[in-house]
């Protein structure tokens, strides 16, 4: 807006980094000036280079066009290095300030804002935090555990504070308020209180706990057993100036905030009780209907006997607990009595037990109570059903196992007729089996009721084969034989020979020992054989001697036929109906 001095003048403008105009300057003479360059120098000074044909700033002209250099200095020299002349965050800039360090917000304050003009505009460090550096733009950290910071703290323990006497109410400082000299900004957490990190006030010790020292970040521990601790307690025995022992009629376990009154049916005569078990109880086997608990000791002296069919543990106020099943309760019963071995009780609220019935067993209810660790109330009254593999006559305490050679697949059995003979081809080698142990071994046979897997009396006889699970021996068919007892299966006559007789136990000669190598030697051996076939007669143990000559029941396959192993005829034919083949006629192949 300045008027032009002469022809063309030199004009300089300064803007902030955000584009706001800070200041302008104009130089000129009656002649004309021509700008050549501009630069920002150290300390924020602005330097221009120009030429003139006139007189600038009273300097003489050397002739024609002269070069002149001009240096512009802001009123805030040194504050912003020429980049931005606004007062930076964490500072305040009073009129005429040259050194930025003189305008740092004091300890206990901070400022994230630009352009503060007064120290009162610096923000007080917020409560629960501290600001321990000059020129802070943000809070330093939360107040230390064990201490509290109410606002303006300059260290983590609030030992030093904001020293200003006037504080702005807003960053723009539209209003201010005074601060008392040497005002507190927090301090050490006192005994009876605790201060977690970041506290702005003391927290009274939690009820049931105590805080026995200053500068605690958490409670010291639980109140002692036998005492109670209200909120703010500074001792494990309660508040130090008024120790709080648990009063008469109450009990106080560790960590008690308020005493627990002894329940109805109980009371206490002294102080400092720790557990409900310390409370005096109405006598077991009696009940105390007038006991109100607490310190009412008179209610325990007016007791009444527990009635039959019910039981009254210590501390009872009425006779309302019916005797559970499996137990009996007479007069003055404190705890239900379990039915003994051989007895049971399947009805609630009885004074006696019943005799165990057939098909069940009664081991004594104490067994079940011990296993469960409590007084049971079984629906069967202590008479579970007889288990498989066993039988249970009346008055049985323990199931009777079925003997070896038998088994029982059912429950509720009343006598040994329920024990079944072991299945044919199987064995039952233990007592109390619910099913057979398994099949008979190969080389043996197992009639019904067999106990052993390899019974010696039932070894497979010669002339028979016994595969696994045999109920009786299988006679060796024609074309096969069995020389030794205990054969798993019968041996087939070798290829090229036949054997007409079933149940053969010995051929009378050994092909391996004779080392026969050709047809002629085999024929000669048959013709010269003096031993006759030993055959099985009637019954497994009866042995007779075959009366037929060797060549009539055993020999070489006829000419024109061939005999596979196990052939029973010298002229074998393929059997289409049975699916078995014993050789073929020469013309069939």
C-alpha positions as MATLAB code, in Angstrom:
seq = 'XXXXXXXXXXXXXXXXXXXXXXXXXXXXXXXXXXXXXXXXXXXXXXXXXXXXXXXXXXXXXXXXXXXXXXXXXXXXXXXXXXXXXXXXXXXXXXXXXXXXXXXXXXXXXXXXXXXXXXXXXXXXXXXXXXXXXXXXXXXXXXXXXXXXXXXXXXXXXXXXXXXXXXXXXXXXXXXXXXXXXXXXXXXXXXXXXXXXXXXXXXXXXXXXXXXXXXXXXXXXXXXXXXXXXXXXXXXXXXXXXXXXXXXXXXXXXXXXXXXXXXXXXXXXXXXXXXXXXXXXXXXXXXXXXXXXXXXXXXXXXXXXXXXXXXXXXXXXXXXXXXXXXXXXXXXXXXXXXXXXXXXXXXXXXXXXXXXXXXXXXXXXXXXXXXXXXXXXXXXXXXXXXXXXXXXXXXXXXXXXXXXXXXXXXXXXXXXXXXXXXXXXXXXXXXXXXXXXXXXXXXXXXXXXXXXXXXXXXXXXXXXXXXXXXXXXXXXXXXXXXXXXXXXXXXXXXXXXXXXXXXXXXXXXXXXXXXXXXXXXXXXXXXXXXXXXXXXXXXXXXXXXXXXXXXXXXXXXXXXXXXXXXXXXXXXXXXXXXXXXXXXXXXXXX';
ca = [
       0.000    0.000    0.000;
       3.055    2.327    0.189;
       3.376    4.918   -2.583;
       5.999    4.337   -5.256;
       9.133    6.393   -4.667;
      10.233    6.768   -8.262;
      10.251    4.569  -11.295;
      10.436    0.884  -10.362;
      11.003    0.106   -6.623;
      12.364   -2.985   -4.769;
       9.580   -4.868   -2.869;
      10.176   -7.758   -0.330;
       7.416   -9.834    1.419;
       7.853  -12.501    4.190;
       5.331  -15.371    4.548;
       5.056  -18.114    7.162;
       5.333  -21.805    6.259;
       1.550  -21.950    6.259;
       1.268  -19.062    3.756;
       0.362  -16.252    6.145;
       1.916  -12.838    5.370;
       4.264  -11.762    8.174;
       5.702   -8.425    6.909;
       6.627   -6.401    3.797;
       9.421   -3.895    2.963;
       9.885   -1.361    0.105;
      13.108    0.319   -1.172;
      13.472    2.800   -3.968;
      14.744    6.121   -5.335;
      13.507    8.708   -7.779;
      15.171    6.593  -10.432;
      14.465    2.891  -11.030;
      15.644   -0.260   -9.152;
      15.893   -3.730  -10.650;
      15.895   -6.801   -8.263;
      18.411   -9.574   -9.064;
      18.121  -12.101   -6.159;
      16.987  -12.889   -2.624;
      18.245  -15.303    0.096;
      17.720  -16.139    3.791;
      20.888  -15.871    5.825;
      21.966  -17.062    9.291;
      19.649  -16.082   12.122;
      16.756  -15.588    9.732;
      18.102  -12.425    8.053;
      16.838  -11.829    4.502;
      19.351  -10.515    1.927;
      18.441   -8.990   -1.473;
      20.648   -8.035   -4.455;
      19.482   -5.270   -6.851;
      20.742   -2.477   -9.158;
      19.803    1.239   -9.146;
      20.489    4.382  -11.141;
      19.507    6.577   -8.226;
      20.326    7.067   -4.564;
      19.092    4.306   -2.180;
      19.197    4.763    1.606;
      21.283    7.998    1.113;
      24.176    6.132   -0.509;
      25.886    8.034   -3.407;
      25.687    6.716   -6.955;
      29.036    5.767   -8.489;
      27.746    6.280  -12.006;
      25.205    4.697  -14.301;
      23.678    1.602  -12.613;
      25.092    0.548   -9.233;
      24.691   -2.798   -7.447;
      23.450   -2.624   -3.856;
      22.865   -5.317   -1.182;
      20.211   -4.949    1.498;
      19.792   -7.020    4.689;
      16.348   -7.251    6.353;
      16.131   -8.309   10.021;
      12.824   -9.367   11.700;
      11.789   -8.088   15.135;
      11.977  -11.789   16.295;
      15.562  -12.430   15.280;
      16.783  -15.943   16.218;
      13.407  -17.443   17.091;
      12.565  -19.416   13.963;
      15.562  -19.451   11.646;
      13.422  -17.752    9.033;
      11.069  -20.694    8.568;
       8.169  -19.562   10.786;
       8.130  -16.569   13.116;
       5.253  -17.908   15.217;
       6.194  -18.816   18.792;
       6.713  -22.664   18.702;
       4.940  -25.269   20.931;
       6.320  -25.540   24.449;
       7.214  -21.796   24.471;
       5.746  -18.348   25.006;
       7.076  -15.227   23.290;
       6.681  -11.857   25.000;
       7.091   -8.601   22.999;
      10.709   -7.919   22.020;
      11.920  -11.449   22.967;
      15.162  -12.345   21.196;
      16.319  -15.605   22.914;
      13.799  -18.478   22.568;
      15.179  -20.211   25.670;
      13.804  -17.325   27.745;
      10.302  -18.325   26.699;
      10.286  -22.029   27.607;
       7.211  -23.218   29.481;
       8.360  -23.989   33.062;
       8.517  -27.464   34.610;
       5.102  -28.677   35.727;
       3.593  -27.246   32.503;
       3.513  -28.009   28.794;
       1.983  -26.628   25.595;
       1.222  -28.266   22.244;
       0.144  -24.867   20.768;
       1.847  -22.178   18.647;
       1.966  -18.453   19.295;
       1.685  -18.265   23.084;
       2.429  -14.712   24.259;
       2.400  -15.209   28.043;
       3.730  -17.813   30.495;
       0.237  -18.044   31.953;
      -0.863  -19.613   28.672;
       1.303  -22.726   29.269;
      -0.961  -25.582   30.322;
      -0.697  -27.029   33.821;
       0.426  -30.676   33.717;
      -2.820  -32.701   34.066;
      -3.643  -34.691   37.176;
      -2.209  -38.230   37.290;
       0.822  -37.114   35.199;
       4.022  -35.087   35.562;
       6.002  -32.743   33.245;
       9.655  -32.601   34.288;
      11.291  -30.715   31.359;
      11.430  -27.055   30.302;
       9.636  -26.292   27.049;
       7.623  -29.542   27.130;
       5.127  -30.053   24.321;
       3.477  -33.049   26.025;
       3.305  -34.679   29.466;
       6.344  -36.741   30.448;
       4.663  -39.867   31.934;
       2.085  -41.073   34.494;
       2.686  -40.298   38.151;
       4.831  -43.006   39.823;
       3.173  -45.888   41.720;
       2.962  -45.046   45.420;
       2.412  -41.336   44.686;
      -0.402  -39.145   43.403;
      -0.303  -36.021   41.200;
      -3.198  -33.564   41.502;
      -2.032  -31.297   38.626;
       1.087  -29.259   37.884;
       3.543  -31.931   39.090;
       7.113  -31.349   37.935;
       8.466  -34.817   38.902;
       7.079  -38.352   39.167;
       6.594  -38.093   42.947;
       4.966  -34.622   42.856;
       7.809  -33.251   45.005;
       8.116  -30.086   42.874;
       5.259  -28.224   41.231;
       4.277  -25.532   38.719;
       5.596  -22.279   40.238;
       3.350  -19.790   38.387;
       1.002  -17.489   40.333;
      -1.429  -16.871   37.436;
      -2.826  -19.503   35.101;
      -4.966  -18.975   31.991;
      -8.282  -20.777   31.943;
      -8.001  -21.457   28.166;
      -5.140  -21.585   25.638;
      -6.281  -18.205   24.233;
      -6.150  -16.800   27.806;
      -9.526  -15.062   27.731;
      -9.582  -15.389   31.539;
      -7.016  -16.182   34.238;
      -7.080  -17.303   37.841;
      -4.552  -17.044   40.605;
      -2.631  -19.950   42.151;
      -1.670  -19.958   45.838;
       2.035  -19.769   46.504;
       3.660  -23.119   47.406;
       0.404  -24.959   46.543;
       0.656  -28.764   46.640;
       0.460  -30.760   43.446;
       0.226  -34.218   45.073;
       2.560  -36.244   47.218;
       3.315  -39.599   48.833;
       0.498  -42.088   49.349;
      -0.053  -42.457   53.097;
      -0.476  -45.680   55.108;
      -4.018  -46.992   54.850;
      -4.092  -46.019   51.171;
      -2.436  -47.116   47.946;
      -1.726  -45.320   44.670;
      -1.348  -47.259   41.412;
       0.689  -45.648   38.643;
      -1.088  -42.591   37.254;
      -3.056  -41.805   40.432;
      -4.415  -38.283   40.967;
      -5.643  -39.049   44.491;
      -5.109  -41.619   47.224;
      -7.228  -44.787   47.046;
      -8.396  -46.119   50.440;
      -7.111  -49.646   51.086;
      -9.601  -52.247   49.854;
     -11.896  -53.660   52.530;
     -10.536  -57.026   53.710;
      -6.966  -55.918   52.966;
      -4.492  -53.572   54.637;
      -1.922  -51.007   53.468;
       0.709  -50.938   56.186;
       3.329  -48.591   54.676;
       3.449  -45.281   52.817;
       4.205  -45.087   49.078;
       2.377  -48.310   48.168;
       1.316  -49.022   44.614;
      -0.928  -51.871   45.773;
      -2.327  -53.311   49.011;
       0.117  -54.952   51.435;
      -1.957  -58.135   51.804;
      -5.065  -59.705   53.325;
      -6.322  -58.938   56.794;
      -5.115  -61.495   59.386;
      -7.371  -64.441   60.318;
      -9.405  -63.616   63.434;
      -9.593  -59.897   62.516;
     -11.546  -57.794   60.034;
     -10.356  -54.787   58.017;
     -12.618  -51.981   56.909;
     -11.659  -49.854   53.886;
      -8.550  -47.791   54.661;
      -7.014  -50.202   57.174;
      -3.303  -49.629   57.779;
      -2.661  -52.827   59.783;
      -3.187  -56.569   59.271;
      -5.176  -56.347   62.508;
      -7.481  -53.644   61.139;
      -7.073  -49.918   61.695;
      -3.989  -49.316   63.868;
      -5.641  -46.992   66.389;
      -8.620  -49.343   66.853;
      -7.579  -52.951   66.220;
     -10.554  -55.009   65.076;
     -10.592  -58.513   66.539;
     -13.490  -60.648   65.324;
     -16.314  -60.080   67.865;
     -18.127  -62.709   69.908;
     -20.653  -64.655   67.873;
     -18.707  -64.169   64.640;
     -15.802  -65.678   62.708;
     -13.284  -63.976   60.429;
     -11.123  -65.934   57.956;
      -8.189  -64.170   56.268;
      -9.327  -61.219   54.144;
     -12.523  -60.485   56.089;
     -14.075  -57.039   55.536;
     -17.079  -57.560   57.818;
     -17.385  -60.267   60.515;
     -19.404  -63.356   59.552;
     -22.106  -64.204   62.073;
     -22.137  -67.789   63.394;
     -25.114  -69.469   61.665;
     -28.265  -70.720   63.378;
     -27.587  -73.745   65.532;
     -24.165  -72.369   66.511;
     -22.631  -69.534   68.553;
     -19.303  -68.490   70.094;
     -18.248  -67.382   73.554;
     -15.008  -65.593   72.655;
     -13.418  -63.174   70.183;
     -11.038  -63.807   67.306;
     -12.707  -66.898   65.808;
     -11.211  -67.809   62.417;
     -13.599  -70.374   60.863;
     -17.258  -71.372   61.049;
     -15.921  -74.609   62.545;
     -14.790  -72.535   65.563;
     -18.407  -71.697   66.349;
     -19.933  -73.842   69.124;
     -22.548  -76.188   67.655;
     -25.765  -77.739   68.910;
     -24.828  -81.234   70.164;
     -24.839  -83.983   67.516;
     -27.913  -86.222   67.773;
     -29.956  -83.263   69.016;
     -31.427  -80.139   67.461;
     -31.723  -76.597   68.872;
     -34.876  -74.928   67.529;
     -34.358  -71.668   69.467;
     -30.763  -71.001   68.404;
     -30.556  -67.807   66.332;
     -26.792  -67.959   65.793;
     -24.454  -65.054   66.472;
     -23.720  -64.605   70.190;
     -26.973  -66.295   71.308;
     -25.451  -69.000   73.537;
     -28.729  -69.648   75.357;
     -30.201  -71.186   72.207;
     -27.699  -74.073   72.415;
     -28.784  -75.154   75.905;
     -32.443  -75.717   74.992;
     -31.888  -78.841   72.840;
     -34.256  -81.630   71.788;
     -33.424  -85.289   70.890;
     -33.368  -86.222   67.212;
     -36.399  -88.405   66.353;
     -36.135  -91.901   64.789;
     -36.001  -92.052   60.962;
     -34.087  -88.745   60.965;
     -30.510  -87.744   61.691;
     -29.223  -84.532   63.282;
     -25.568  -83.530   62.677;
     -23.955  -81.069   65.078;
     -25.456  -77.613   64.621;
     -28.976  -78.790   63.646;
     -31.923  -76.496   64.336;
     -34.594  -79.070   63.415;
     -35.014  -82.807   62.735;
     -35.702  -82.574   59.003;
     -33.002  -84.779   57.479;
     -34.616  -88.117   56.542;
     -32.355  -91.162   56.735;
     -31.088  -91.873   53.172;
     -31.464  -95.207   51.384;
     -28.883  -97.810   52.270;
     -28.843  -96.565   55.881;
     -30.880  -96.701   59.076;
     -31.485  -94.080   61.768;
     -32.638  -94.756   65.333;
     -33.147  -92.227   68.106;
     -30.396  -89.618   68.730;
     -28.761  -90.378   65.389;
     -26.025  -87.879   64.467;
     -25.054  -89.546   61.167;
     -26.910  -92.277   59.203;
     -25.593  -95.807   59.941;
     -24.794  -97.831   56.778;
     -26.426 -101.227   56.246;
     -23.965 -104.048   57.011;
     -22.887 -106.866   54.642;
     -25.806 -108.999   53.496;
     -28.328 -106.212   54.136;
     -29.810 -103.249   52.235;
     -32.533 -100.606   52.538;
     -34.193  -99.220   49.410;
     -36.709  -96.929   51.186;
     -35.827  -93.517   52.645;
     -36.359  -92.812   56.346;
     -36.102  -96.252   58.027;
     -34.851  -97.434   61.381;
     -33.528 -100.841   60.199;
     -32.171 -102.667   57.115;
     -33.522 -105.633   55.076;
     -31.931 -109.011   54.283;
     -30.371 -109.122   50.825;
     -32.644 -110.871   48.278;
     -31.717 -113.513   45.686;
     -30.391 -112.091   42.402;
     -28.588 -109.205   44.138;
     -25.565 -108.864   46.407;
     -25.072 -106.590   49.416;
     -21.411 -105.814   50.215;
     -22.309 -103.310   52.956;
     -23.155  -99.667   52.175;
     -20.017  -98.474   53.971;
     -18.126  -99.707   50.878;
     -20.063  -97.326   48.616;
     -19.816  -94.440   51.114;
     -16.023  -94.842   51.304;
     -15.648  -94.909   47.526;
     -17.760  -91.753   47.130;
     -16.296  -89.973   50.163;
     -19.773  -89.041   51.401;
     -23.051  -90.493   52.651;
     -24.653  -92.038   49.562;
     -28.337  -92.366   48.735;
     -28.362  -95.212   46.194;
     -31.614  -96.062   44.439;
     -30.869  -99.797   44.938;
     -30.383  -99.231   48.672;
     -27.022 -101.014   48.594;
     -28.234 -104.129   46.705;
     -26.892 -103.911   43.134;
     -27.900 -106.713   40.696;
     -25.782 -109.848   40.480;
     -23.184 -109.402   37.744;
     -22.543 -111.568   34.665;
     -20.456 -114.688   35.221;
     -21.802 -115.016   38.764;
     -24.884 -115.969   40.775;
     -26.261 -114.576   44.027;
     -28.470 -116.537   46.454;
     -30.311 -114.635   49.184;
     -28.173 -112.928   51.860;
     -25.141 -112.732   49.539;
     -22.470 -110.186   50.389;
     -20.330 -110.866   47.305;
     -21.299 -112.486   43.948;
     -20.312 -116.181   43.624;
     -18.337 -116.828   40.428;
     -19.239 -119.592   37.981;
     -16.619 -122.377   37.997;
     -14.151 -123.104   35.164;
     -15.807 -124.879   32.244;
     -18.917 -122.705   32.600;
     -20.012 -119.114   31.909;
     -23.032 -116.876   32.555;
     -24.015 -114.097   30.111;
     -26.892 -112.739   32.259;
     -27.342 -110.589   35.375;
     -29.675 -111.096   38.391;
     -28.854 -114.847   38.544;
     -29.965 -116.523   41.767;
     -28.174 -119.942   41.670;
     -25.534 -121.976   39.854;
     -28.010 -123.301   37.261;
     -27.447 -119.989   35.494;
     -23.844 -121.097   34.854;
     -23.926 -122.662   31.377;
     -21.592 -125.382   30.091;
     -18.885 -123.922   27.893;
     -19.910 -123.999   24.213;
     -18.866 -126.894   21.935;
     -15.441 -126.234   20.419;
     -14.645 -123.611   23.085;
     -13.004 -123.486   26.492;
     -13.762 -121.560   29.694;
     -10.550 -121.465   31.691;
     -11.413 -118.971   34.463;
     -14.006 -118.439   37.139;
     -16.722 -115.822   36.727;
     -16.735 -115.702   32.934;
     -19.555 -113.800   31.155;
     -18.584 -115.554   27.856;
     -16.275 -118.420   26.744;
     -12.550 -117.673   26.886;
     -12.044 -118.652   23.213;
     -11.899 -121.552   20.700;
     -10.216 -124.883   21.394;
      -6.572 -125.139   20.229;
      -5.732 -126.944   16.932;
      -4.911 -130.633   17.610;
      -7.524 -130.849   20.383;
     -11.297 -131.040   20.559;
     -13.530 -129.544   23.226;
     -16.852 -131.103   24.196;
     -19.349 -128.890   26.051;
     -18.047 -127.796   29.466;
     -14.322 -127.933   28.627;
     -12.157 -125.734   30.839;
      -8.713 -125.859   29.181;
      -7.724 -124.657   25.745;
      -5.528 -127.770   25.228;
      -7.221 -130.493   27.314;
      -4.936 -133.578   27.452;
      -7.873 -135.969   27.692;
      -9.234 -134.536   24.441;
      -6.112 -134.647   22.257;
      -6.981 -135.495   18.662;
      -6.528 -139.316   18.181;
      -4.632 -140.935   15.286;
      -6.711 -141.321   12.152;
      -8.440 -137.997   12.840;
      -7.809 -134.274   12.331;
      -8.812 -131.444   14.716;
      -8.628 -127.851   13.399;
      -9.059 -124.900   15.799;
     -12.464 -124.808   17.481;
     -13.233 -128.550   17.008;
     -16.095 -129.912   19.073;
     -15.131 -133.522   18.185;
     -12.479 -135.213   16.000;
     -12.985 -135.331   12.235;
     -12.140 -138.827   10.794;
      -9.578 -138.813    8.007;
     -11.494 -139.418    4.761;
     -10.392 -141.862    2.063;
      -7.182 -140.643    0.471;
      -5.879 -139.217    3.770;
      -4.371 -140.553    6.993;
      -3.141 -139.311   10.407;
      -0.173 -141.064   12.024;
       0.321 -139.157   15.310;
      -2.037 -137.900   18.051;
      -2.759 -134.134   18.085;
      -2.950 -133.660   14.304;
      -4.396 -130.328   13.192;
      -5.514 -131.916    9.906;
      -5.130 -135.221    7.987;
      -2.244 -135.867    5.603;
      -3.082 -136.616    1.943;
      -1.675 -139.704    0.174;
       1.066 -138.584   -2.219;
       0.457 -137.920   -5.900;
       0.334 -140.983   -8.151;
      -1.130 -143.209   -5.394;
      -4.593 -143.879   -4.010;
      -5.945 -144.886   -0.620;
      -9.399 -146.461   -0.372;
      -9.847 -146.616    3.421;
     -10.968 -143.844    5.826;
      -9.459 -143.439    9.305;
      -6.032 -144.848    8.386;
      -3.427 -144.153   11.050;
      -0.308 -145.759    9.520;
       0.651 -146.884    5.990;
       3.207 -149.326    7.345;
       6.077 -147.929    5.345;
       7.831 -144.596    4.832;
       8.540 -143.240    1.407;
      11.179 -140.897    2.727;
      13.119 -143.580    4.642;
      13.003 -146.075    1.740;
      14.304 -143.368   -0.584;
      12.343 -144.751   -3.500;
      13.268 -143.096   -6.763;
      11.174 -144.756   -9.498;
       7.966 -146.597  -10.249;
       9.592 -150.045  -10.242;
      10.974 -149.606   -6.722;
       7.589 -148.411   -5.427;
       5.769 -151.435   -6.923;
       8.325 -153.818   -5.476;
       7.997 -152.227   -2.043;
       4.219 -152.649   -2.115;
       4.414 -156.279   -3.257;
       6.986 -157.187   -0.614;
       5.382 -155.322    2.290;
       4.757 -157.688    5.181;
       3.266 -155.140    7.550;
      -0.445 -154.614    7.210;
      -2.278 -151.298    7.644;
      -3.146 -150.380   11.147;
      -6.715 -148.992   11.108;
      -9.054 -147.336   13.594;
     -11.855 -149.517   14.808;
     -14.970 -148.529   16.699;
     -14.441 -145.780   19.294;
     -11.605 -143.269   19.470;
      -9.400 -145.494   21.608;
     -10.040 -148.893   19.932;
      -7.311 -149.800   17.480;
      -7.504 -152.771   15.128;
      -5.371 -154.095   12.312;
      -6.629 -153.932    8.737;
      -7.169 -157.410    7.301;
      -6.996 -156.394    3.640;
      -3.699 -156.783    1.821;
      -1.854 -153.608    1.011;
      -2.470 -153.661   -2.709;
      -6.253 -153.856   -2.267;
      -6.607 -150.569   -0.367;
      -3.578 -148.616   -1.534;
      -1.471 -148.573   -4.629;
      -0.427 -146.834   -7.811;
      -2.884 -145.061  -10.018;
      -4.091 -147.285  -12.949;
      -2.677 -146.889  -16.422;
      -4.450 -144.152  -18.328;
      -5.221 -142.120  -15.147;
      -3.336 -139.783  -12.908;
      -3.898 -139.316   -9.216;
      -3.474 -135.984   -7.433;
      -2.508 -135.966   -3.768;
      -5.337 -137.418   -1.663;
      -6.817 -139.738   -4.328;
      -9.034 -142.537   -3.031;
      -9.364 -144.666   -6.220;
      -6.984 -145.985   -8.885;
      -9.315 -144.680  -11.606;
     -10.175 -141.146  -10.419;
     -12.751 -138.988  -12.173;
     -13.413 -135.247  -11.887;
     -16.415 -134.632   -9.622;
     -18.435 -131.785  -11.003;
     -21.127 -131.950   -8.331;
     -18.832 -131.676   -5.303;
     -16.264 -129.432   -6.944;
     -13.479 -131.797   -5.799;
     -10.999 -133.362   -8.187;
      -9.243 -136.675   -7.598;
      -7.578 -137.021  -11.037;
      -8.658 -137.558  -14.624;
      -8.854 -140.363  -17.195;
      -6.235 -140.294  -19.903;
      -8.827 -139.508  -22.525;
     -10.096 -136.465  -20.622;
      -6.952 -134.449  -21.146;
];
